[in-house]
């Protein structure tokens, strides 16, 4: 069941994204747009996470999801896996809405929030996980990839890179982290070191955002 849900999520992202590539009115109707959301179109906070700017953006998010998600759905009940995915998705949208609340024309798309949450939840469950990426023969510790993904998101957010939901990366990482721990608090004591390593950059980056908004 978990594997089926996994492929359904990938298919939904691919199909919605390609529809958006071909149909601008569809893209504009379902993208994350502050003014429209504040006017009552709350569905955009969910639908925007299934759209992407281009094939490269879609591929990056789906490949990252492909690397990390199987370990979650093979370990956790389907409901827990879905709760992390959609909790992270909505957490990313909520942080974006808060951070950009005074920017009515702000727009963004992407599964970044959900993927960030999946990354952080997987790393908490598998702290020793190594990745082999882009044909690099040297294993990369997953937590380095996760923190790097988050730092790049902050850089992209502050420099307004593209139409990508960089703010959602941070909100998603925080949400995935918290949703997993809320369901399985014993993980904190089982993987205390990794808990601290992942929590510190989240707190630092969130503090920087909060300070900037003051």
N, C-alpha and C positions, 0 to 999 in steps of 0.2 A: 504493500500500500504506500509506504513512504517513497519508494522509487517512482511509483506512478505519479504521485504528487509532485515530486522533483521535476519530472519531465513535463508535466502539465504547466508548471510555473515557467519553465524555459520556453515552452511553446507559446504561452500567453505573451511573454515579453517579445518574442520574435514576431509573432503575428501582429500585435498591436504596433510595434515599432515600424514594421514594413508598411502597414497601412498609413502610419504617420509620414513615412518617407514619400509616399505616393500621393497623399491627400492632405494639403496644408490646412484645410478647414477642419478636418478630423484632428490633426495635431493641435491646432489652436483651441479647439473645444475641450480637449482633455489634458492639456499641459498644466503645470503648476503656475498660476498667475495670481499674484496678491490681490489686485483689484477685484477680480472675478470671484475669488474665494471669499473675500470680505463682503461681496454683494450677495452671497448665499450659495455659491456653487461649490459646496464642500466636497463633492465627489472628486474634484481635481486633486485633492490631497492623496487620494488612492490611485486614481487613473494615471496620473503623471508618472508614477513609478513603473509603468509598463511601456512608456515611450522612451525613445533615445534620439539623440541628435543625428547620429549617422551610424553606419555599420561598424566603424572602429569603436565607437562608444558602446554600442550594443555588445560587440564581441568581447571587449574588455570586462564588462560586468558579468556576462554569462560564463566566460572562461573562469573568472575568479569564483563565481558561484559553483561552477562545476568542480573546482579543486576542493572547496571546503564543505559544501552542503552534504555530500554523501556520508561523511563521517557522523554528521548530526542525525540524519534520518535513519541511519543504521543503528544508532545508539539510543535515541529517544523515541517515545511514542509519537505517532503522527501529529496528534494535537499539540504536543509541546513544540515540535518542529515548526508547525504552522504559526503557533503563537509567537515564536521568536521571529519568524519571517515578517509577519504582518505587524507585530508590535514594533519591530525595528523600522519598517516602512513608515508607519504612522508617526513614530518618534522623530524620524528624520524630517517629515513634513511639518510637524509641530514646531521643531526648532527653526526650520526655515521660515515659517510664518512669523515666529517671534522676532527673529533676527532681521528680517526684511519688512517688518510691519509698516514702516514709513516709506517704503519704496513701492508704490502702487503698480508700477510697470515691470516689476521684477518677475521674470519667468524662468522656469527650470524644468528639466525632465530627467528621468533615469532611475534605475533600480538601486542606486548607490546606498540609500539608507538601509534597505533590506539586506543587501550584500555585506555592508559593514557590520551589521548585527550578526549575520551568519559567521563572518570571519572571527569576531570576538568571542562568540559563544563556542565555536569549534576550538579555538586556541585555549580557552579555559578548560575544556574537556580533555584536550590532548596537548598538554604543555610541552611535550617533547617532539611534537610534530615538525618534520623538515619538509621543505618543498624543493622540487627541481623545476625551475622556470625557464622558458624560452631557450631550451637546449643548453643551459648553463650546467656544467658537470659537477659543480660544487653545491651541496645542499644548503638551502637558506632556511634558518629557523623561522617558523611560521610567525612567531611574535614580532620578529623584525619586519616581516612583510606587512603585518597588520598595523603596526605603529607607523611604518613608512606610508602606508595607504592613507592613514588618518592625517599625517603631517602634510602630505601632498594636497589633501582636501582643503586644509586650512589655507595653504598657499594659494590654491585655485580660487577659494572663496574671497580672500582678501584682494586678489588681483583680477577678479571677475573674468576668469578664463572660460570662454564659451558660454553655452546655454545649459551647462551641466549643473546639477544640484549639489554643489560641493558642501553646502551647509548641512545637507541631509546626511552626508557621510558621518559627521560627528554625532548628530542626533541618533542615527541608526546604530552606531557603535555603542553609545551609552545605553540605548534601549535594549539591544541584544544582550549586552552585559548584564543589565538589571533583570530582564525577563528570565534569563537562564538561572541567575542566582536566586530569584524569587521562588522559582520552582524547585531548585536543588541547592539550598543554602549550604549544605555540607561540603560542596565543592570548594568553598572559601578555605576550609580547614585542610582539605585534601591537597589543594594546589595554592597554598598561601603565597608563595613567592611569585607565581604567575599572576595571581590576583593583584598583588601590589604593582608588578611591572606594567600591567594593563591599566590599572586604575590611575596611576600617576600622570601619564600623558593625557588621559581624558580630563582629569581635574585641572591640569595646567592649561590645556587648550580651551576648556570651557570658561575658566577664569579670564583668559585673554579676551574671549568673546564678550563676556559680561562686562569687563572693564571698558571695552571699546563702545559698548552700548550706553554706558552711563553718561 
